[in-house]
């Protein structure tokens, strides 16, 4: 990983370690950060037709909205640019960092906040892996969060939908949680969770997002890509685009998988909608067989068709993950699918990085990275 030299060391004491004690927080010691910052990668520059005139003739109405009048007149002035569709990266490098950083990509309706903390204020995977001496790069994908400047128009709806996501993310059937759920169930935490949702400012575009991640790996060198949910499809595409730099992929409940032409299974149906597997060329598929991959799924996923939305939606995705792993491994790849209840880790929702046992799952992942020789 490429690093820039710095002259001082910054001691960062996280808010959670200062003001909050938790039985799930084994280490409240200050985090020692050698370097941190943010930057953008990728993106498109859109230019309007015509030539820019820095001193256009403008007639200003004598109203209280003079600035708006000036703006409206100026946007008709041609030859202007819009820088958009980039990803925003926030990074931290701890002292004595490991060689390979972790790159975290959020899922649908989310931002880098998914990894930063939990709804009840405990440390998220950002801090937990910094404590394990991994450098951490958090991504806000193009047209989301800090990367909201889009080059395409988009209407943002204000449709109430919290209860749909509550069910889809396998917390339970609103307002009731699953009996064994590992998610914080107090009202304040649930409100914090709902408020971390953020809209797309432009159409979701895997090519645009994976191009920005490709640019990120070009800048930082080799690294381990950790994806969540919708980000999983982007992760596979990034692995295909940057197979020489993405040294491993960790996929938290991805929604779909790229099967090679000629080996694409039939769509899997559920009472809440089916899923058609993605298809890629055999050449692209083979690139993923050279990358160690681990896929995690949580609890409350039914083995058989269910009338409960979350159980059934993720039943078909877990089944598809197992089919994909079998095909990748048949072609010489290295994919493990971990269904957490089968290894004794129970109660997890779709947001296992924020669940009450997020430290236990981080430890499981750390052990896998060590097993693969990726923790040096």
Beta strands, then each sheet from edge to edge (+ up, - down):
strand 1: 10-12
strand 2: 31-47
strand 3: 81-94
strand 4: 101-105
strand 5: 136-140
strand 6: 172-173
strand 7: 176-177
strand 8: 223-228
strand 9: 246-252
strand 10: 258-260
strand 11: 278-280
strand 12: 292-297
strand 13: 335-339
sheet 1: 1+ 2- 3+ 5- 4- 8- 9- 12- 13-
sheet 2: 6+ 7-
sheet 3: 10+ 11+
end
